[in-house]
Amino acid sequence: MPGHLALVTDSTAYLPQQAVDRYRIQVVPLSVAVGDEVFAEGVEISPKDVAEALRSKQRVTTSRPSPETFAAAYRAAAEAGARGVVSIHLSAELSGTVEAAQLAAAAAPIPVRVVDSRLVGMALGGCVLAAAESVAALEAARAGSVSGDGDGDGGDRAAGADAAVADLDLVVASAEARAAGTAGFFYVDTLEHLRRGGRIGTAQALVGSALAVKPLLHLSGGRIEPLEKVRTASRAIARLEEIAVERAAQQPVDITVHHLAAAHRAEPLAERLRERVPGLRELYVSEVGAVIGAHVGPGLLAVVVSPVIVSPH
């Protein structure tokens, strides 16, 4: 669609494919290396592959997309007629993905706004969806306002460029508002995978007692931090449910239950949340992809609570 605003994110958003298709979101994959083989997340390697590699003690590492990969995505958006791009990514505290996007944005042929969500998984995905809803509202309003106009001259094009920048700022504001209210809580069977990947933050202090406790973690300031310590897995999962219900309260929310090789835990939890959260709008159950899976290990159970933000435009 000529003159549209384009959205770019990365593969750790774990968006439903239906949403990717509906909003024409460009998803840039991170990479996962198993031993000496490198794969593109969501394209060449599955969560099951990573879970099996971790269980068999193979070396699994991850890496960000290159700046050129982002540059290609931004060029493709420009060639498709986009007047600007909003590029929303996982926390810069966890990955160099935002930095790579910023390097590419500086040389892009159209304006690009790079957003550090300070989140990951469908916590990030919710920000992308909020941006997508904002874009849809803006484009509908724009279509209505120009439906009776004739062809524009150079002055009109300049005004259009200014409008594109203003619209990008509005879309970024929608994503950031969603991010500000979003919370992610999770349980892992072991902290070992997070420790090896260097993503553990101050939860490093729990490693020595990991056999005695089942830690609940959360995203705070873009980092993975300890939340509570519980004695058994069953108690940890019950507590995860209570925290999610408390966070949702009575407000309209979207909830995602993430897991890795633990559908037997995720699906019952999702059904209980469906019954207990009065303001629930959308409920997703999603297995995390290879990149996050490599850092949390099999058995992960997470809940993302994301407030529904009504676009002011």
RODREN-631929 format. One line per 2 residues: their letters; for each residue x, z, y of C-alpha. Coordinates in nm, 4 decimals, decimal comma. Each point is the difference from the previous one (the first is absolute). Layout:
BEGIN
A) X/Z/Y | ...;
***
This chain:
BEGIN
MP) 0,0000/0,0000/0,0000 | 0,1688/-0,1111/0,3251;
GH) 0,0503/0,2745/0,2583 | -0,0504/0,2845/-0,2446;
LA) 0,1919/0,3260/-0,0303 | 0,1959/0,0263/-0,3237;
LV) 0,0657/0,3126/-0,2048 | 0,3119/0,0660/-0,2050;
TD) 0,0732/0,3009/-0,2185 | 0,2229/0,0788/-0,2945;
ST) -0,0666/0,0397/-0,3693 | -0,0073/0,3821/0,0103;
AY) -0,3414/-0,0081/0,1722 | -0,1585/-0,0734/-0,3421;
LP) -0,2991/-0,1636/0,1628 | -0,2863/-0,1276/-0,2146;
QQ) 0,0466/-0,3738/-0,0478 | -0,3525/-0,0576/0,1273;
AV) 0,0974/0,1519/0,3362 | 0,3224/-0,2036/0,0140;
DR) -0,1986/-0,3188/-0,0546 | -0,2858/0,0888/0,2334;
YR) 0,2232/0,0809/0,2970 | 0,2771/-0,2502/-0,0850;
IQ) 0,2648/0,2727/-0,0007 | 0,3571/-0,1115/-0,0698;
VV) 0,1652/0,2447/-0,2422 | 0,3812/0,0037/-0,0005;
PL) 0,1403/0,1409/-0,3249 | 0,2686/0,2633/-0,0339;
SV) 0,2408/-0,0347/-0,2917 | 0,0489/0,2064/-0,3136;
AV) 0,3152/-0,0130/-0,2103 | -0,0099/0,1028/-0,3648;
GD) 0,3574/0,0075/-0,1164 | 0,1546/-0,3184/0,1377;
EV) -0,3252/-0,1948/0,0299 | -0,1811/-0,0175/0,3346;
FA) -0,3758/-0,0611/0,0287 | -0,2483/-0,0466/0,2850;
EG) -0,2613/0,2752/-0,0003 | -0,3497/-0,1191/-0,0788;
VE) 0,1287/-0,3408/-0,1033 | 0,2588/0,0389/-0,2745;
IS) -0,0270/0,3614/-0,1187 | -0,2929/0,2273/-0,0809;
PK) -0,0494/0,3766/0,0237 | -0,0014/0,0081/-0,3816;
DV) 0,3426/-0,1653/-0,0073 | 0,1424/0,2646/0,2321;
AE) -0,1616/0,2896/-0,1858 | 0,1490/-0,1238/-0,3265;
AL) 0,3426/-0,0473/0,1601 | -0,0048/0,3541/0,1387;
RS) -0,1089/0,1470/-0,3326 | 0,2869/-0,1794/-0,1738;
KQ) 0,2451/0,1371/0,2610 | 0,0920/-0,3395/0,1417;
RV) 0,1410/-0,0110/0,3519 | -0,2744/-0,0972/0,2457;
TT) 0,0661/-0,0532/0,3702 | -0,1877/-0,1562/0,2907;
SR) 0,0911/-0,1942/0,3132 | -0,1665/-0,1187/0,3190;
PS) -0,0890/-0,3617/0,0795 | 0,2620/-0,1872/0,1988;
PE) -0,0542/-0,0745/0,3709 | -0,0107/-0,3701/-0,0923;
TF) -0,2929/0,0644/-0,2344 | -0,1936/0,1467/0,2915;
AA) 0,1177/-0,2792/0,2301 | -0,1437/-0,2534/-0,2449;
AY) -0,3335/0,1864/-0,0041 | -0,0159/0,0035/0,3806;
RA) 0,0919/-0,3698/0,0224 | -0,2699/-0,0833/-0,2528;
AA) -0,2551/0,1892/0,2093 | 0,1048/-0,1920/0,3112;
EA) -0,0150/-0,3326/-0,1822 | -0,3522/0,0876/-0,1182;
GA) -0,1052/0,0396/0,3639 | 0,0184/0,3783/0,0416;
RG) 0,0368/0,1205/0,3566 | 0,1599/0,3289/-0,1070;
VV) 0,0828/0,2214/-0,2984 | -0,0459/0,3683/-0,0772;
SI) 0,2437/0,1037/-0,2738 | -0,0740/0,3428/-0,1526;
HL) 0,2362/0,1679/-0,2465 | 0,0940/0,3042/-0,2030;
SA) 0,1746/0,2943/0,1613 | 0,3430/-0,0682/0,1466;
EL) 0,0972/0,3409/-0,1389 | -0,0402/-0,1411/-0,3514;
SG) 0,1243/-0,3581/0,0370 | 0,1825/-0,2441/0,2263;
TV) -0,2995/-0,2352/-0,0087 | -0,1069/0,0740/0,3596;
EA) 0,3527/-0,0690/0,1243 | 0,0077/-0,3352/-0,1805;
AQ) -0,3369/-0,0931/0,1520 | 0,1156/0,0987/0,3487;
LA) 0,3122/-0,2161/-0,0287 | -0,2142/-0,2984/-0,0970;
AA) -0,2617/0,0706/0,2681 | 0,2612/-0,0192/0,2755;
AA) 0,0540/-0,3703/-0,0746 | -0,3549/-0,0955/-0,0999;
PI) -0,1616/-0,3024/0,1695 | -0,3144/0,2000/0,0850;
PV) -0,0504/0,3648/0,1041 | 0,0390/0,2439/-0,2906;
RV) -0,0837/0,3698/0,0092 | 0,1723/0,2007/-0,2757;
VD) -0,1709/0,3280/-0,0928 | 0,1686/0,2823/-0,1898;
SR) -0,3008/0,1592/-0,1694 | 0,2092/0,2987/-0,1149;
LV) -0,2060/-0,0281/-0,3168 | 0,0055/-0,1813/-0,3350;
GM) -0,2432/-0,1199/-0,2660 | -0,3634/-0,0286/0,1038;
AL) 0,0774/0,2418/0,2823 | 0,1869/-0,2988/0,1417;
GG) -0,2651/-0,2325/-0,1412 | -0,2726/0,1785/0,1945;
CV) 0,1890/-0,0675/0,3229 | 0,0220/-0,3677/-0,0902;
LA) -0,3737/-0,0107/-0,0713 | -0,0754/0,1715/0,3308;
AA) 0,2103/-0,2644/0,1732 | -0,1810/-0,2729/-0,1933;
ES) -0,3399/0,1314/0,1058 | 0,1237/0,0142/0,3594;
VA) 0,1232/-0,3603/-0,0187 | -0,3339/-0,1130/-0,1423;
AL) -0,1883/0,1705/0,2846 | 0,2291/-0,1494/0,2640;
EA) -0,0200/-0,3484/-0,1429 | -0,3799/0,0175/-0,0190;
AR) -0,0161/0,1102/0,3643 | 0,2468/-0,2710/0,1009;
AG) -0,1980/-0,2687/-0,1805 | -0,3152/0,1075/0,1802;
SV) 0,1653/0,0073/0,3425 | 0,1448/-0,3509/-0,0257;
SG) -0,2865/-0,1714/-0,1813 | -0,1209/-0,1614/0,3205;
DG) 0,3370/-0,0659/0,1644 | 0,1637/-0,3391/0,0390;
DG) 0,3641/-0,0913/-0,0468 | 0,2494/0,2188/0,1834;
DG) 0,3013/-0,0950/0,2126 | 0,3441/0,1580/0,0227;
GD) -0,1394/0,2965/0,1910 | -0,2493/0,0619/-0,2769;
RA) 0,2813/-0,0095/-0,2554 | 0,1955/0,2593/0,1963;
AG) -0,3065/0,2195/0,0176 | -0,0430/-0,0507/-0,3723;
AD) 0,3558/0,1192/-0,0629 | -0,0661/0,3136/0,2041;
AA) -0,3213/0,0568/-0,1933 | 0,1875/-0,0353/-0,3292;
VA) 0,2431/0,2739/0,1013 | -0,2869/0,2264/0,1063;
DL) -0,1829/-0,0662/-0,3267 | 0,3121/0,0787/-0,2029;
DL) 0,0242/0,3336/0,1798 | -0,3620/0,0771/-0,0873;
VV) 0,0571/-0,0815/-0,3669 | 0,3121/0,2169/-0,0073;
AS) -0,1992/0,2843/0,1567 | -0,2609/-0,0295/-0,2776;
AE) 0,2693/0,0197/-0,2693 | 0,1701/0,2939/0,1663;
AR) -0,3292/0,1878/0,0424 | -0,0676/-0,0399/-0,3709;
AA) 0,3528/0,1117/-0,0845 | -0,0283/0,3105/0,2173;
GT) -0,2975/0,1280/-0,1987 | 0,1145/-0,1025/-0,3474;
AG) 0,1399/0,2460/-0,2519 | 0,1630/-0,0571/-0,3366;
FF) 0,0411/0,2694/-0,2648 | 0,1578/-0,0428/-0,3404;
YV) 0,1101/0,1560/-0,3232 | 0,2956/-0,1123/-0,2105;
DT) 0,0929/0,1107/-0,3486 | 0,3635/0,0306/0,1052;
LE) 0,1955/-0,0149/0,3238 | 0,2926/-0,1668/-0,1729;
HL) -0,0936/-0,3568/0,0956 | -0,0465/0,0931/0,3656;
RR) 0,3327/0,1858/-0,0041 | 0,1858/-0,2995/-0,1431;
GG) -0,1494/-0,2322/0,2597 | 0,0809/0,2294/0,2909;
RI) -0,3641/0,0104/0,1154 | -0,0620/0,3667/-0,0620;
GT) 0,0516/0,1521/0,3470 | -0,0132/0,3796/0,0111;
AQ) -0,1703/-0,0017/-0,3406 | 0,3589/-0,0139/-0,1306;
AL) -0,0187/0,3795/0,0072 | -0,2592/-0,0116/-0,2797;
VG) 0,2167/-0,1941/-0,2446 | 0,1708/0,3037/-0,1479;
SA) -0,3332/0,1608/-0,0837 | -0,1756/-0,3188/-0,1064;
LA) -0,0402/0,1162/-0,3579 | -0,1801/0,3125/0,1154;
VK) -0,2359/-0,1622/0,2515 | -0,2059/-0,3119/0,0525;
PL) 0,0500/-0,0898/0,3657 | -0,2609/-0,1562/0,2215;
LH) 0,1557/-0,2198/0,2664 | -0,1287/-0,1746/0,3102;
LS) 0,1023/-0,2512/0,2638 | 0,1043/0,1753/0,3191;
GG) 0,1735/-0,1683/0,2902 | 0,0579/-0,3026/-0,2177;
RI) 0,1875/0,2028/-0,2607 | -0,0867/0,1486/-0,3386;
EP) -0,0244/0,3748/0,0398 | -0,1083/0,2923/-0,2216;
LE) -0,3537/0,1274/0,0480 | -0,0694/0,2558/-0,2720;
KV) 0,1354/0,1187/-0,3341 | -0,2345/0,0340/-0,2974;
RT) 0,0798/0,1231/-0,3509 | -0,1639/-0,2636/-0,2192;
AS) -0,0904/-0,3669/0,0191 | -0,3709/0,0706/-0,0398;
RA) 0,0046/0,2505/0,2842 | 0,1983/-0,2395/0,2154;
IA) -0,2564/-0,2765/-0,0510 | -0,2883/0,2384/0,0711;
RL) 0,1737/0,1099/0,3176 | 0,0604/-0,3635/0,0990;
EE) -0,3749/-0,0549/-0,0231 | -0,0767/0,3035/0,2147;
IA) 0,2492/-0,1051/0,2674 | -0,1530/-0,3476/0,0163;
VE) -0,3546/0,1371/0,0327 | 0,1118/0,2403/0,2735;
RA) 0,1764/-0,2775/0,1879 | -0,2973/-0,2363/-0,0195;
AQ) -0,2454/0,2684/0,1140 | -0,3195/-0,1626/0,1323;
QP) 0,1590/-0,2950/0,1798 | -0,0307/-0,3628/-0,1165;
VD) 0,3062/-0,0802/-0,2089 | 0,1517/-0,2450/-0,2426;
IT) 0,1773/0,1539/-0,2977 | 0,2540/-0,1486/-0,2379;
VH) 0,1103/0,1624/-0,3238 | 0,3403/-0,1349/-0,0968;
HL) 0,1757/0,0464/-0,3315 | 0,2836/-0,1327/-0,2128;
AA) -0,0759/-0,0316/-0,3708 | -0,2588/0,2777/0,0406;
AH) -0,3418/-0,1661/0,0143 | -0,1306/0,2783/-0,2244;
RA) 0,0628/0,2396/0,2888 | -0,0894/-0,2282/0,2898;
EP) -0,3418/-0,1248/-0,1059 | -0,1605/0,3425/-0,0642;
LA) 0,1469/0,1296/0,3266 | -0,1473/-0,2954/0,1879;
ER) -0,3442/0,0627/-0,1466 | 0,0130/0,3661/0,0984;
LR) 0,0981/-0,0947/0,3549 | -0,2857/-0,2509/0,0125;
ER) -0,2400/0,2846/-0,0720 | 0,1589/0,2533/0,2342;
VP) 0,0832/-0,1948/0,3195 | -0,3200/-0,0559/0,2021;
GL) 0,1543/-0,2401/0,2529 | 0,1614/-0,2299/-0,2555;
RE) -0,0128/-0,3681/0,0993 | 0,2407/-0,1720/-0,2404;
LY) 0,1649/0,1389/-0,3121 | 0,2927/-0,1801/-0,1587;
VS) 0,1861/0,0779/-0,3203 | 0,3345/-0,1738/0,0037;
EV) 0,3172/0,0107/-0,2032 | 0,3016/0,0082/0,2304;
GA) 0,2338/-0,2940/-0,0217 | 0,3533/-0,0259/-0,1256;
VI) 0,1758/0,1144/0,3183 | -0,1808/0,3320/0,0410;
GA) -0,0176/0,0391/-0,3768 | 0,3786/-0,0159/-0,0170;
HV) 0,0229/0,3058/0,2257 | -0,2792/0,2190/-0,1369;
GP) 0,0028/-0,0748/-0,3726 | -0,2793/-0,0134/-0,2581;
GL) -0,2693/0,2637/0,0381 | -0,0378/-0,0287/0,3772;
LA) -0,3422/0,0936/0,1345 | -0,0661/-0,0378/0,3723;
VV) -0,2952/0,0133/0,2373 | -0,0100/-0,1759/0,3365;
VS) -0,2684/0,1095/0,2460 | -0,0438/-0,2419/0,2878;
PV) -0,2565/0,0430/0,2788 | -0,2250/-0,2908/0,0862;
IV) 0,0867/-0,1066/0,3545 | -0,2716/-0,1869/0,1875;
SP) 0,1601/-0,2755/0,2059 | -0,0771/0,0354/0,3735;
H) -0,0021/-0,3792/0,0315;
***
